[in-house]
């Protein structure tokens, strides 16, 4: 089977991109979010939706394995695990947060998953121009297409 970290092919102009940034501590809720997004996609939306699970590189194998065990092959094609290395979180958050995170590199990476959403423009594939971000504590109860396709007033990040 192809790795879930494989890049999505070109020609994804119509892709409805959804992202969540998580670490191994929240793998169960994260997979519930992914399921709720995919399960509530209408037949028309289903061909467009693609979920990106952005996670520290140390947790990528866990997410790939859990996705394979949880979802059927049709859904695998719509889920990509996006591993990331160290983020410049210390520069953004400063000494106070760095001290709280401790000296353990793994602890800092897990904490970095919380802030990875700030770097989605760098972490997601280049063809992704717009993304709907969801937290790991969100349950989607309707098709996300209407929200995704809505133009945001002021253009602040929306299409």
Secondary structure, 3 states (H helix, E strand, C coil): CCCCCCCCCCCCCCCEEEEEECCHHHHHHHHHHHHHHHHCCCHHHHCCEEEEEEEEHHHHHHHHHHHHHHCCHHHHCCEEEEEECCCCHHHHHHHHHHHHHCCCHHHHHHHHHHHHHHHHHHHCCCCCCCCEECCCCCCCCCCCHHHHHCCCHHHCCCC
